[in-house]
Amino acid sequence: MPDGRAQQLGSPVLDDGNLSNPLVGSTVILIGRPSPTEIERAARASASAVIVRATETSAKVLAAAGERAGITVLAANEKLSWGEVYSLVRTMFTMYETRDEGRLDLFELADSVARDAGGAVAIEDMGMRVVAYSSIPGQDIDELRADGILGRRVPEHAVQAEEYLAVLRAERAVWCHEPRDNAPRLAIGVQAHGQSYGTIWVIQGDTPLNARAPEILADAARRAVPQLAKISFAGDARRHLRNDLLGRLLRGIGPMEKLAAEVGLPVRGPFDVVAFGAFGALGSPADELDTGLVADMVRNVLDSYRIRAAVGVHDGHGYAVVAGEPDSSLWEDLIRETLSRASERHGETWRAGASRVLTDIRRLPEGAEQAHDVLLALSSGSDESLAFARHREMSAALVLHAVGTCSRLSVLLRDEPLATVLRHDDEYGSEYAKTLREWIKRHYDVPTAAAALFVHPNTLRHRLNRMRDLFDLDDPDLRLVLALQLRMHASEVAGAATA
């Protein structure tokens, strides 16, 4: 460290070997095993520091190169991914880049606003966590605010999502009157450069608020940006670390017992792995931000019931590893309810698939694969009302999904005999596909199938006899293939209609 510990970290930049632009004051993260030449190159690019991974021997060589080039060289812990290093540096940089007003204590700000506006104040982050509140004597608070302060999280109520969206979308302070049995609130979003960092709320008690309360809140929101930004970035860093550790656990990369301890899980089962997500009309997963928010919802509700679980985002989907719960009914109901609320809030249908019960922590990757397969089968299945299922309950659906996603089989499933049926329907306006689907679905029982088709049994028998002119409808192998083809075709038609 040529300048000792006084050297301030700059904004982080990941370098894969192509760094060329001047980066005055930046902290360059050198990916891989850098050489002294790359240390010197970073110094010439006007970086303030570089971060490397190095062995004990190479660390001395790189440190000497840094001394010669006049640049600080820091060694990253081998246990940290490059993404975690980046998030950590970004958080530290954000915490110290602001001056004066950035050091304002949020509790002091809450007291100041409460005095000027005339009502009790709470400041929340984007996770609806109460990060600061006022304590001015004589100012009333209602039950909702008291619960939020005690639990450091705002209790949920029926119109909470709509209320917060209205506050964050508004350009100025807005009034909120729900729930009706609590005091009205004046609220404003804390935003900067198009990014939201939290909200500020002031309660109106028996005495009306100061007429200038909206302007007072607007000024407070501007002043709160630096501190809430720090909280936001720190939360992002923690979330990234949590997701990375959970991802390693679900992939089986690294010492499983140690990874389990780092995410707060025991080393002995039973374990259940749950994958949850929502899919768009074209089969694409939900937005990563939405998935992260829903993962937070699942984590919070499981925590509130003291259910031991590691929850995060992995490969675009939410995952929860639930430990030590031989009776799964409680946490299953909690996840169902949480995903139902997420569906209402985000406008998509959220579903979850659970693995079989695992007794060995080394089988978590297998459990993750099972849960993921169930989630995909649920999302592509014909039963839209089914939002949660276990692997043991989905055997048939899993086979159908596997068959439908196999490219070689997908071609065959569109071939004969189904192709003959569909071609005949297109050319002559017949309803052979629909007829066969109902006949097979009713276990080849003509009276029952005829009732489902709203035709006379003799009419159905006549149609079936005419189909025998096209192919051998009495061949058991052909019937099996046709049943599978019709089932997969129905799924494709349903998917196209949704799109």
Summary of the structure (lengths in Angstrom):
residues: 499
radius of gyration: 30.0
end to end distance: 58.3
largest distance: 95.9
contacts: 1546
relative contact order: 0.06
helix: 52%
strand: 17%
